Amino acid sequence: MTARHVDVRRGAYRDSVRLMQISQALRGVPGVSDALVAMATPLNLDLAAGMGFTPPDAAPNDMVVAVAATDDVALAAALARLDAELRVAPAAPAPGSPDAPPRTVGSAVRRSGANLVLVSTPGRYAFLDAMDALDAGASVLVFSDNVPVDQEVRLKEEAGRRGLLVMGPDCGTAVVAGVGLGFANVVRPGPVGLVAASGTGAQHVMSLLDAAGVGVSHCLGVGGRDLSSAVAGRSTLAALDALDADGDTDLVVLVSKPPAPEVAERVRAHAARLATPVVFALLGLGQPDLTAAVSAVLDRLGRAVPASWPCWLPDSRPAPRPGGLRGLFAGGTLCDEAMVIASATLGPIRSNIPLRPEWTSNVDSPHGMVDLGDDELTQGRPHPMIDGTVRLDRFAAEAADPSCAAILLDVVLGYGADADPAAGLAPAIRDARARGVGVVVSLTGTAGDPQGLNRQAEALCAAGAAVFASNADATRYAVGLVTS
């Protein structure tokens, strides 16, 4: 027997990240085989159809709920959980009343006097909302992905004309005056400011700084494409200027995925003219890794560099064996860093975000790493930091592959991320280890994160994984588990 339910909640808007988290929570209800809670955009209605539901008559401002369960009891439990998660808000004030909510982003900015707007609408709508915020005089953090690059350039050009800042699109992480936005870790206040064309890269740097006892003034994300040739570092330059003018920032770290060389050179020249020193963590072949960059920051601040970064090792180290190293990453920057380090020893690493144009997913190499958070893999799906289902499926397939010697993956903690990633990963890790496959985890997080850094590390280690706070250390350990 199968119980299925679909309904539409008219005008019941919720942030897309929150709805992804609710969908994941419903899938965790015993007896629920699939669940989708999302705004009724054409893409999400297509997803509902792919689940076997007849798409309901709904508009993008409506919420669609689709749940499949083994029986009516499980379905009822899922819908009860949904109501609890949504916590239905009281009826909205009548249109035209003084308490009625504003109908546009710009009117909300003008009414509230806000100077920063977070946009998390579907990519096709994000440009209009972000431009509306700029027109009203507010800087913007565009969490949305799948925004065309020409629209990104237009937004950043407009922000430059107005003396404002656009963070994003696809800005997953920021910390402004101690407030975390998007995926953010709990970090202490301190003298280091970050400009980051990377979400997980910024989280990793902040987490390592926190482990060393150093806090953060602000982290200004600029979007993963900002240092590309097309975008030309427009927001990076503006963010550097903003931190240079900030009295609480004594040193700036610039974190990025591999940048366009000519843009990196322009940014370095600009940074050299600032009063505040800048440490560069620009990943790429021949460049320092993120852990080395953090050590440089500590040295510039006159702080002690740890002799070793935290790690949690199982009782027995897996024996190296012939085969390939497979990387399954939620963070593109951590995937990039792992490929840079591993390729120096192992040679070509095939990937969906290759370090070199010829190292595509089809290259003839036993070693491969995938960024499961890449835009092409998250259209209509929760980000793997929120829902690890896709990665767990890929993990099981890699562990069962006789040519796989070791699996390297990242686990990123903090607000917005999976509430207990170790719970889902532990059974898969135990299965892989029983097959003789080594498992190595790069764990990004702080002691203050809601998931509990030590609790997560100990659970992953107890399942048989070697766990490292440093992604660079994790990668080098994983490389050591692979022989030709």
WOFENCOR-V799486 format. One record per residue. N is the residue number from 1. OMEGA is omega in whole degrees, 0 to 359 (999 if undefined). D_CENTER is the distance of its C-alpha to the mean C-alpha in whole Angstrom. Layout:
N	OMEGA	D_CENTER
N	OMEGA	D_CENTER
This chain:
1	178	38
2	178	35
3	183	34
4	184	32
5	172	31
6	175	30
7	181	30
8	175	29
9	187	29
10	175	30
11	184	28
12	183	26
13	168	23
14	177	20
15	185	16
16	179	14
17	179	11
18	180	14
19	175	16
20	178	14
21	179	14
22	177	18
23	179	18
24	179	16
25	180	19
26	178	22
27	178	21
28	177	22
29	181	25
30	178	28
31	179	29
32	181	27
33	178	26
34	180	23
35	176	22
36	172	21
37	188	20
38	172	19
39	190	21
40	172	24
41	178	23
42	180	24
43	181	21
44	175	21
45	175	25
46	177	24
47	178	22
48	177	25
49	178	27
50	176	26
51	179	26
52	179	29
53	171	30
54	184	32
55	181	30
56	175	31
57	186	33
58	179	30
59	182	28
60	178	25
61	177	25
62	176	26
63	177	24
64	180	25
65	178	25
66	183	26
67	173	26
68	183	28
69	183	30
70	181	33
71	183	35
72	180	36
73	179	35
74	179	32
75	179	31
76	178	33
77	180	30
78	181	27
79	175	29
80	177	30
81	179	26
82	180	25
83	179	27
84	181	26
85	182	23
86	181	24
87	190	26
88	182	28
89	176	29
90	182	32
91	181	34
92	176	33
93	181	36
94	177	38
95	179	38
96	178	39
97	181	39
98	182	38
99	180	36
100	182	34
101	177	31
102	186	30
103	177	30
104	177	28
105	181	25
106	180	28
107	177	30
108	179	28
109	183	27
110	180	31
111	187	32
112	186	29
113	181	29
114	177	26
115	177	24
116	180	21
117	173	19
118	180	16
119	180	16
120	177	14
121	178	17
122	188	16
123	183	16
124	180	20
125	190	21
126	183	18
127	183	21
128	180	24
129	180	22
130	179	21
131	177	24
132	178	26
133	179	24
134	179	25
135	181	28
136	175	29
137	181	28
138	168	24
139	189	21
140	165	18
141	181	14
142	178	13
143	184	10
144	172	12
145	182	11
146	173	14
147	181	16
148	185	19
149	179	19
150	176	23
151	176	22
152	180	19
153	180	22
154	178	24
155	184	22
156	174	22
157	179	26
158	178	26
159	179	24
160	179	26
161	184	30
162	183	29
163	181	28
164	183	24
165	170	21
166	175	18
167	185	14
168	1	13
169	182	13
170	175	9
171	185	9
172	188	5
173	170	7
174	171	11
175	182	14
176	180	17
177	177	20
178	181	19
179	178	17
180	179	13
181	183	12
182	174	8
183	185	6
184	176	9
185	177	11
186	183	15
187	180	17
188	175	20
189	182	22
190	192	23
191	187	24
192	173	21
193	179	19
194	164	16
195	192	16
196	169	12
197	186	12
198	177	9
199	182	5
200	175	5
201	177	9
202	179	10
203	181	9
204	179	11
205	180	14
206	180	14
207	177	14
208	176	17
209	180	19
210	178	19
211	179	20
212	177	23
213	182	24
214	183	22
215	189	21
216	174	19
217	178	21
218	169	18
219	182	14
220	175	15
221	183	12
222	182	13
223	186	11
224	181	11
225	190	14
226	180	16
227	172	18
228	178	19
229	184	23
230	184	23
231	168	21
232	173	22
233	185	21
234	181	22
235	178	19
236	180	19
237	179	23
238	180	23
239	176	20
240	179	22
241	181	25
242	179	24
243	177	23
244	180	26
245	184	28
246	183	26
247	181	29
248	184	26
249	180	25
250	183	27
251	181	24
252	172	21
253	175	19
254	184	17
255	180	14
256	163	14
257	180	13
258	184	17
259	170	19
260	186	22
261	183	25
262	178	27
263	178	24
264	180	23
265	178	27
266	181	27
267	178	24
268	180	26
269	178	29
270	182	28
271	181	27
272	181	30
273	182	32
274	177	30
275	182	31
276	180	28
277	181	27
278	173	24
279	184	23
280	173	21
281	182	18
282	186	18
283	177	17
284	179	20
285	179	23
286	180	25
287	178	23
288	176	22
289	185	19
290	179	16
291	177	19
292	178	22
293	178	20
294	176	20
295	178	23
296	177	25
297	181	23
298	180	25
299	179	28
300	180	28
301	182	28
302	178	31
303	180	29
304	175	29
305	181	27
306	176	26
307	175	29
308	178	26
309	185	22
310	174	22
311	180	22
312	186	23
313	178	26
314	184	27
315	180	31
316	178	32
317	177	30
318	177	30
319	175	32
320	180	31
321	179	32
322	177	32
323	184	29
324	172	26
325	181	23
326	179	20
327	180	16
328	191	14
329	169	10
330	183	7
331	182	6
332	181	8
333	178	10
334	174	10
335	177	12
336	182	14
337	179	15
338	179	16
339	178	18
340	183	20
341	184	21
342	183	22
343	178	24
344	179	26
345	189	27
346	184	27
347	186	27
348	176	25
349	180	22
350	185	22
351	171	18
352	173	17
353	191	15
354	175	19
355	177	19
356	184	23
357	183	24
358	182	26
359	179	24
360	181	22
361	182	22
362	183	26
363	181	27
364	179	29
365	177	27
366	186	27
367	181	24
368	176	20
369	183	17
370	172	14
371	182	11
372	176	10
373	179	7
374	184	10
375	184	11
376	183	14
377	181	13
378	177	11
379	180	14
380	180	16
381	172	13
382	175	11
383	182	7
384	173	8
385	178	6
386	184	9
387	184	12
388	186	12
389	182	16
390	180	15
391	178	14
392	177	17
393	180	19
394	179	18
395	181	19
396	180	22
397	179	23
398	181	23
399	181	24
400	181	27
401	181	28
402	181	31
403	180	29
404	178	26
405	183	27
406	178	24
407	177	20
408	179	17
409	176	14
410	171	11
411	185	10
412	181	8
413	176	10
414	179	10
415	180	11
416	183	9
417	178	8
418	183	11
419	181	14
420	184	16
421	181	14
422	182	17
423	179	19
424	185	18
425	188	18
426	179	21
427	179	24
428	179	22
429	179	22
430	179	26
431	179	27
432	180	25
433	177	27
434	178	30
435	181	30
436	180	30
437	176	27
438	179	25
439	181	21
440	182	19
441	168	16
442	187	14
443	179	13
444	180	11
445	180	13
446	181	16
447	182	19
448	183	18
449	186	15
450	180	16
451	183	16
452	184	18
453	183	17
454	180	21
455	179	21
456	181	18
457	182	19
458	179	23
459	178	22
460	179	20
461	179	23
462	178	26
463	177	24
464	181	25
465	167	22
466	189	22
467	184	19
468	174	18
469	179	17
470	177	17
471	179	15
472	178	18
473	179	20
474	181	19
475	180	19
476	176	23
477	180	24
478	178	22
479	179	24
480	179	27
481	185	27
482	174	28
483	183	31
484	999	33
